[in-house]
Amino acid sequence: MTFRTRRWVRPEDLNPNGTLFGGSLLKWIDEEAAIYAILQLGNDHVVTKYMSEINFVASARQGDLVEMGLRAVHFGRTSLTMRAEVRNMITKDKILTIDRIVFVNVGDDGRPAPHGYSEITLTRDRIPARLSR
Ligand SMILES: CC(C)(COP(=O)(O)OP(=O)(O)OC[C@H]1O[C@@H](n2cnc3c(N)ncnc32)[C@H](O)[C@@H]1OP(=O)(O)O)[C@@H](O)C(=O)NCCC(=O)NCCS
């Protein structure tokens, strides 16, 4: 599991109880997973297909720092399945786990397209050509 992105819990991320709003967390994770999928599949046309049970293990408070981790667990023909974990850098608590987030690689027609990969890359060798300048 590689933890890359960190977020600072700000007032706009809180629920009425004064703790981190689950919707904010899911938005961050979905974007993190999209970027992960783009860089693994070499295509910026990827879409969220499925998320398994989301386990909100602990909360976070305003001012806490949280970090998000993802790992590819399965390369399908057109899909990529990832596992996600978010932890609180201050309390060291695990905040959230998602066992399976599935993204699908799509073509220009929006239909699933084979991505041709079967293993994780740890370098930046799959940056989509259309994003390159
Ligand atoms: C993503 C989308 C193009 C897939 O279309 P589809 O007809 O379901 O495609 P397929 O049945 O060929 O499945 C494509 C891949 O997704 C996987 N898949 C489909 N349904 C799945 C499910 N419920 N859970 C996990 N994986 C699933 C398939 O196993 C396949 O993977 P593989 O090729 O690696 O074996 C279509 O469902 C779609 O456009 N969904 C909306 C996506 C979106 O807008 N997301 C963001 C907003 S929430």
The ligand as an ORCA input file, in Angstrom:
! r2SCAN-3c Opt
* xyz 0 1
  C     -18.183      1.383    -16.860
  C     -19.127      0.931    -17.977
  C     -18.679      1.524    -19.308
  C     -18.991     -0.602    -18.006
  O     -19.964     -1.082    -18.871
  P     -20.442     -2.604    -18.726
  O     -21.410     -2.865    -19.804
  O     -20.790     -2.915    -17.333
  O     -19.088     -3.369    -19.091
  P     -18.720     -4.863    -18.934
  O     -19.834     -5.734    -18.473
  O     -18.018     -5.221    -20.221
  O     -17.628     -4.831    -17.760
  C     -16.445     -4.092    -17.885
  C     -15.518     -4.496    -16.758
  O     -16.104     -4.104    -15.525
  C     -16.221     -5.230    -14.668
  N     -17.460     -5.103    -13.936
  C     -18.687     -4.919    -14.437
  N     -19.588     -4.847    -13.456
  C     -18.906     -4.977    -12.304
  C     -19.276     -4.988    -10.925
  N     -20.540     -4.846    -10.539
  N     -18.311     -5.151    -10.015
  C     -17.028     -5.288    -10.370
  N     -16.600     -5.293    -11.660
  C     -17.545     -5.143    -12.604
  C     -16.254     -6.429    -15.581
  O     -15.814     -7.598    -14.901
  C     -15.288     -5.990    -16.663
  O     -13.958     -6.144    -16.218
  P     -12.873     -7.005    -17.072
  O     -12.977     -6.578    -18.511
  O     -11.568     -6.589    -16.479
  O     -13.181     -8.439    -16.864
  C     -20.609      1.349    -17.685
  O     -21.118      0.528    -16.641
  C     -20.710      2.798    -17.296
  O     -20.537      3.667    -18.129
  N     -20.968      3.051    -16.021
  C     -20.986      4.419    -15.488
  C     -19.589      4.809    -14.999
  C     -19.578      6.171    -14.384
  O     -20.119      7.109    -14.914
  N     -18.902      6.273    -13.229
  C     -18.764      7.547    -12.545
  C     -19.994      7.994    -11.902
  S     -20.397      7.137    -10.452
*
